[in-house]
């Protein structure tokens, strides 16, 4: 494999409805807002202080093993969430993917779907990754539909992977491989709408 796989480059990726840009310290204020639904859907327990989040965001550009990009709604210029490639294993050309969209007003508008396609295009076509994987909790069928829509393939279920509000929640593992992406580029059903 020519060259070492790295996530050191922090690009800006532009789509029709969203722009993905490197996260900034100023984004911490949005993440610090209380959004119980975003916390639940991502299985995030507890809140970090604004100061802790600002320290975290201040160091994101230094890492070559992860890529944290803010999702910006191009129609308003507002921050709506994040996409992340992390847990990079350069030798295996693989990493993990996660996404969060904040605010009920931003969910269900296709912003997360477009952001997912943009970051996967970067992961496979620019970075040279072979595999991108994720976990999605069973109480998040909307996210599962998005992952199916862009071409992630179900691999298995981690039983009782999360305890939330006294209930055990399963997590499905899914992945997408470079050869699959090369065929459909995030539209396995042709135009991306058939059957979803």
Buried (B, 14 or more C-beta within 10 A) or exposed (E): EEEEBBBEEBBEBEBEBBBBBBBBBEBBEBBBEEBEEBBBBBBEEEEBEEEEBBEBBEEBEEBBBBBBBBBBBBEEEBBBBBBBBBEBEBEEBBBBBBBBBBBEEBBEBEBBBBBBBBBBBBBBEEBBBBBBBBBBBBBBEEBBEBBBBBBBBEEEEEEEBBEEEEEEBBBBBBBBBBEBBEEBBBBBEEEBEEEE
